[in-house]
Every structure is written in structure tokens, then in C-alpha cells.
Amino acid sequence: MFTVLTCVTEQHNLTLVGLAGLICFLASLCAMVLLDRAMSSDGAARWVWIGTAGAAGGFGIWATHFVAMLAYDPGVVVGYHAGLTLVSLLVAIVATTAAVAAKIAYTRWTANILAGVLFGAGIGSMHFSGMLAIEFPGAISWDSGFVTASFALGIVFSVAAFRFAVRGERSLLGGLAPTLLLTSGVVALHFTAMAGVTVTPGIVALDPATLLSPAIMVVTIAAVTFSLLAAGFAAAIFAVRSEAKTAKAERNFKLLVQGVTDYAIYMLDPDGKVSNWNAGAERAKGYRAEEIVGKDFSLFYSAEDRRNGLPQRALATARTEGKFEAQGWRYRKDGSSFWAYVVIDPIYDEIGALIGYAKITKDNSKQKTDADRIEEVSRNLDVALENMGQGICMFDADERLVLCNKRYLEIFKFPEGSVRPGMYYREIVEVGYAAHAETPAEAAARAEAHYIRNMALIRGGAGSAVHKYASGISIQQNVNILPNGGWVVTFEDISDRVKSEEQVAFLAKHDALTGLPNRLEFGERVSEEMMVADRLRGRVAVIGIDLDKFKEVNDQHGHGTGDLVLVELTRRLGEAQQEGEFIARFGGDEFAATKRFDDLSALHDFIGRLEGALTGMVSVDGFEIKTGASLGLAIYPGDAESVDGLLANADLAMYRAKQSLLQKVCFYEAAMDETARRRRALANDLWACIDRDELHLHYQVQKSVRTGEITGYEVLLRWRHHERGNIPPMDFIGLAEECGAILPIGEWVLREACRAAAGWNSGHKIAVNLSPIQLGHADMAAVISSILLETGLDPRRLEIEITESSIIIDKDKALRTMREIKALGVSIAIDDFGTGYSSLETLRAFPFDKIKLDKSFMAEVESNAQSKAIVRAILALGRSLEVPVLAEGVETQAQLDTLFEEQCDEAQGYLLGRPQAMREAVAEKAA
């Protein structure tokens, strides 16, 4: 090492040594820079950069050697052989080129070692071939140790230099390390080799005048070297800038493409294979780049589309037309589909050769769903418009028709094809009237009037109007003004509705069956007559009319026959009616009439005509039905000063006529009010009698006719009024049925009777009467069932007594209720048998458990042979039906003997026991 330093400091020109070092550093730097360019390139560009690196680097290293040689002073005149000098230059260039190529061609340590060996050995070869080119008087000898060391140093430093010559982000020191190592290798090799040189001067000296001046050679070599290195650096700089610009553009493009996630952007090669893939494509189709690159893009199509050649046709269209653009279903990796908007553009190189396709795909599923929904809504709207019951049309602010439906054309009977969008409203009106008017002049006049009137309604903000036409059609028009000045109008044919409303309005004041005015209309007419009577000092009679025994007509012949009778009587009343007289029907068999009069004779004439119309025979369906009526009159202003008062008082008079055997027409008297008030007060007390504990039960014994043993007790209701004392059942039972109090009272009787009987040890039955109102109650069977459960009475000990009249009111409902009661285990007896007209039919329809013979027959059985015969027939009927018969009203021993002779089963009456309150002790004693 000391020898090398001595050689450098004592045998070399240090200035030239410094120049040589600078050239070596720049040459090494240039070689590393160009190596970096070559490593970052490919194809022909890489070979250009390898050659440039070899030429520039090799020449620079060679220049380093010769400048250093020129700095060496061997003590004799020195010259250089041109051929060998060029050979050394060539060796340097080839070695550098080979080293750069090896670095690129191989990988990792193989590349580094091979490049370092080639470069170190080549530079050593360049050095010694250059030394052979020296011409001087004398001889050169080399120390083999220094020669070996020089080669070793050159190779070691070169291997290290190429080891650190890798691409990537590096610090400044890291970037210069390869250059410094390579420079160190070249310098170490040169000066180590020079330290081993021994020059032996010869006898003949060279003429300096024939040799090139070292100064000139230094300047020339330095100038050429710097120029060549500058060119290399410039090329590298330009390449770096171009690459940076390109890289930036590519990076920006990549960021742009990769950053787009709403669009699938990718490239296809000329055969349709995927060559690259962006994030949007991965998001849209589910494939990662490594899964899809290299595969045919037809993978995104359905199997049917692939069989039909749709992918190939898309590429063909892009090639022939310059672009393919379409929408359709595409498929993801997981097999799901989406509606895609696809654009395929062909890509050509600079010579016009097809190099592939750019493909952009956007998931338009939401847009398609929205479009399909809009289309469906539009289609449904069209269907709705064409099938709605109303006509509808829309006009713009210029009164031009925008749209209308078929119903609009049908309502106004427009000729087919005569109404089209874009027509003015005036034109449409003219078309409508021209199609139905008798003359053009009439059509024009009516159309003009309609247009002016209707536009005034529309512009005036009238939302609804009804147009009635001469043909009898009524059209309702509803208009909605739009913000833009146009309007939407609907038309509805309400002819049937108008007729119905008129009919409803008529029925609201008239009776549907007879067409007579009803109570409402009658009250309004009486009120008018009263006002006229006040002005003229006249009087107004209000007549309440009730048909006699009309209920029997319905019960015997049916409600249809009853309706025909009412219609016929209405016809007769109409014939009897004169001007100024007014007759109405309130419902059922109730009628009313009014007449304003000055002379009583006119009123009596009216009453006579009413009686004549309502009394007589009516022939209906082969039946001759006798009719009659009871009339009650109240006169304004003497009897009442209001319509309601007159009607109430007329009813009171009419009820008095119905109760009379001789009078069919009664005038109102003030005493009637007192009777009515007493009945109303008694009815009110009936509702409170249970809470006041005013009701109590009596029991009348029932015995066997044959043995005299007690078979049961009939429960009889008694009312001890808190003010009036005992009130007979005949005075309050009917009233209770009229006011509805019979329901709670009847339930109380059932509960109390069952509770009392449940406490007896005798086990006798109790018979409880059920009124028609109770039997008609929908829940009567449930009421009896709950009472039996509550009191614990055996159902077999309870007997329900029902009259024939209870069944006749609503036979089907009554029989259904009776079957429900009988299903509980309760027995049912028909009471007052023989007094009705349908006894046999009732017995046939329902098998009663007992027949109770009405007491009216027993009263005459001793003196009237017919009564005795009827009793005998009923008893025989009972035996034939196997139904026991109980005779009521037995008061004499002779009556009891007759019953015994005729084999009657049971009897009750004063002879056997009077009704009385009963407790357990009494019941046991009676037993």
C-alpha cells in the first residue's frame, strides 16, 4: 500500500491524477445512470441503453486510464502505439457493455458477480493492453503480486458496485455508492498495477519532436470524454424526464381509472381476452384482476347470448362502426345479473393495426328498475284512464286538449276519431253539438252558449257543476285548475244517481208501498194549513186512522195480501179525496188525514167519505176481506196548538174509538188526556217496581184429576203499588208489554220462582207464563239457562206456558226459541188452548209437553152442550197425541166430575186451591 502511495505521489502529476479521478467518477456515474435506464426499459430501447452505457462508460474508463498514464513520469520520453491504444479502448467498451448486459440478463448474486468479474477483468485487460501500447527506449517489467492485487481490487470493487446498482428509492449516498465503488475499483486497479511497474531505460532515446505532446493528448482525450459523457448524461436526463412525465401521466391515468368505482373500465386484446382490470370492474363484476385477466370477456354474458354469438358481434360492430354501444343483462362471478350499459371502442396503434379494445360497463340496474317502474306506472295509468268510470281530459293554458280517455268520448257520444289531442276546447264543443243537433245553426248557437257558460265556470274557479241535457242525461263536471293555467276536468254520468236521489227525496216524504205522503210530509202540510187557518180564522182537523183487525189479515193471509189490501184502500181514499184534503200513511195500518174547514158540515162530509173508502169488502187473490177503520179527530186551535199535540190527541181519540163497540169515529176530549197520563205514570212505575220490591209471587196448585195429587203450581204475578195498592194483572201486564218493561219483570219472575222452588223438598213442578215479547227475545233460551244454573233448579221441574198468540207473531222465530228451551230439559205447555184459530196447526208444528184448556170452556161446560163437546174433543185430541191436558178455571164439583168422566189429566181452579203466597211449609202441607 505504501508503494502504491509513493508511486502516486512521486511518479505522477497530481493535477492529471485529479483529472483522471474526475473523469473516472463521471464515467462511472454515467455508466450507472445508463445502466439504470437500461434496467427500466425493455425491447430495443434496452439494447440501445446497454450500448450507450458500454460506449460512454467504457470510453470514460479508458480516458481515465490514459490521462492517468499521461500523469505518470517514467523518467524517459514516452509514446503510444495507435493500434494497441485503440485495442485497449475497444476492450474497455466491450467489458463495460458486457458487464451491463450481465447485470440485466441475470438476477441477484449471479448478475452482480458476473458483471463485477467481467468489468474488473475487462478494465484490467484494458489497462495492460494500454501499457503495451507505450513506446519508449527501454523495457517494462511487472511485479506479479501487484498485477494480481490490481485485478483482485478491480473485481471486488466492481462486484460491490453492481451489487448496489439496483432500482428504487434511495438516499443521495445510496445513489452514489455504486459510482464511488466503481470509481474506487478503477482507480485501485490502475494505481496498484502502476506500483508494480519497473521501467528500464534503453540506449536509444525517442525524439520528442516525433511524438504527440502529452498536454495535447490530455486536452483532446478530456474534451472528447467530457463531450461523450455529457451526451450520455443528457440522454439519460432526457430519458428520465420523459419517463417521469410518462410515469406521471400513466400514474394519473391509473389513478383515474383505478379510482373510478362506478364504471368497470378494462382492456381487451384483439381476441377479446381481458388484459387489465380496474377497481370499478372488480366492484361491478366480482372478479379480482388475477382471476379474470387472460379470460374471454364472453364470460360476462349469459349462456344463451354466447350461443347466439352476441359477444363476437359486439366486437365486430366496434371494429366496423368504430364503436359498440348497447344495454343488456350481464352476469357477475356469483351468477347474479345486472342491467349493464356497455361501450366498446377499438384501439389502433400508430400504423393502424388493431391492438385491442377499451370496454366501459356501467351498472344501470337502478335506472332500469326506475324506468321499468315508470313504464309500469304509465301503462297502469293508461289502463286506469281507459277503464275508469269517469271521463277525463286535460287542457293546457291555450285551451288545447292534451289527453282524454275513452269514457269521455262515450259520455258525450263523439263520433269516432273526431276528437284528437291538440284540438281547441271550442272545437271539441262544436263537434259534440254538431253530432247531435238537428240543424247546423242550432248546433253552432248551442255550442257557443255552452262554451261561454262553461269557460266562465272554469275560469271563475267553480270546482263542480252539473249539466242537464234535453235528452234527460245529467253530467257532473269537476274541474281542477293547474298551476300552468291549464285544467283537468272529469265528467261523470250521474243520470241514474239523480233519478235515485229524486226517488230517495220522494221516499223521504212518501210511503214506499202506497205512494201516500208520510208522517214528515204530513206534519209539514198540517203546519202550513195551521198558518193559513190563522190568517183566515178557520180551523184544521187532524184525523188519526187505524184499520180494524188488519193484523189478522197479515197473520191469516200473509203480509203480501195485507200489502195488496193497503194499496186497494189507498186507491179508494184517492178517489174519495177532494181538493184541499190531505191523506198520509204513517206505517202498518196507521193513516192520517187533515182538512182545513170553516163549517162542520164540510168536515163531516170528509169523515163520511173516509169511512166509505175504508169500510167494505176487498177482493184479493180470491179472498173476500172485510175492512173497517177507527177514526179519531183533534181540531186546531181548540184541541192543541202544535202539530205534535194535534197528532197525539187524534191518536187518543182514535184509541177510544177502537175500544168502543159502537163508535168508529171519536172526537178528542180533555178527559182522554187524564187517562193517557195515568197510563204513562203507571208505565213509568212499572220500570221501578222491581227496585222498589213491589212485586211478589202467588202460586195456584195444579192437581191430578184422577188421584187428586198435586202435580205442580202455576206462578202468578202480583203488584202492590206503593200508592195505589194492589193492581190487578189485567191492568198492568198488557201495559208492561207495550212499554217493554215485561222483559226485566218476566226475568225477575223466572228467577224468583226458580229460586223458591229450588228450596222445596217436594220436587213439584212450577209453571211460569212467558209473554209474546219474551218469546220474541233472541236470548230467551240463554236467559232461562243462566237462571237454572244460578238457582240450581232441575230443568225438569220448570214448565214454560206459552199462548198461541205468542207463536203467531213470528212463527219460525218462536218455534226456534221453543226448541232451544226444550233442549235445556224444560217442558213447554200451550196455554189458553182452544181460543185461537190455528191451534191444530200449532200442535202439528211443535210437540208441546202439555195442553192447557182455556177456562172459558169450563165456565159453560155444565150448561152448554157445545162447550162440553169442545172439551171432550180437546181431551180426545190430547189422548191421540199423547199429550196431557190440564183444564183451567175448575170452580165446581160438577165441572171436576165432568173432567173425570172425560179422562182429563190435570186441573186447576178455585175449587182445588186459590192463588196464594207460598213458602216451604205451605208447599209441604199442600203436598
Buried (B, 14 or more C-beta within 10 A) or exposed (E): EEEBEEBBEEBBBEEBBEBBBBBBBBBBBBBBBBBBBBBBBEEEEBBBBBBBBBBBBBBBBBBBBBBBBBBBBBEBBBBBBEEBBEBBBBBBBBBBBBBBBBBBEBEEEEBBBBBBBBBBBBBBBBBBBBBBBBEBBBEEEBBEEBBBBBBBBBBBBBBBBBBBBBEEEEEEEEBBBBBBBBBBBBBBBBBBBBBBBEBEBEEEEBEEEEBEEBEEBBEEBBEEBBEBBEBBBEBBEEBBEEBEEEEEEEEEEEEEBBEBEEBBBBBBBBEBBBBBBBBBBBBBBBBEBEEBBEEBBBBBBBEEBBEEEBBEEBBEBBBEEEEBBEEBBBBBBEEEEBBBBBBBBBEEEEEEEBEBBBBBBBBBBEEBEEEEEEEEEEEEEEEEBEEBEBBBBBBBEEBBBEEBBEBBBEBBEBEEEBBEEEBBBBBBBBBBBBEBBEEEEEBBEBBBEBBEEBBEBBEEEEEEBEBEEEEEBBBBBBBEBEEEEBBBBBBBBBBEEBEEEEEEEEEEBBBEBBEBBBBEBBBEBBEBBBEEBEEEEBBBBBBBBBBBEBBEBBBBBEEEBBBBBBBBBBEBBEEBBEEEBBBBBBEEBBBBBBBBBEEEEBBEBBBEBBBEBBBEEBEBEEBEBEBEBBBBBBBBBEBBEBBEBBBBBBBBBBBBBBEEEEBBBBBBBEEBBEEBEEBEEBBEBBBEBBEEEBBEBBBBBBBBBEEEEBBBBBBBBBBBBEEEEEBEEEEBBEBBBEBEBBBBBBBBBBBBBBBBBBEBEBEBBBBBBBBBBBBBBEEBBEBBBEBBEEBEBBBEBBBBBBBBBBBBBBBEBBBEBBEBBBEBEBBBBBBBBBBBEBBEBBBEBBEBBBBBBBBBBBBBBEEEEEBBEBBBEBBEBBBEBEBBBBBBBBBBEEBBEBBEEBBBBBBBBEBBBEBEEBEEEEBEEBE
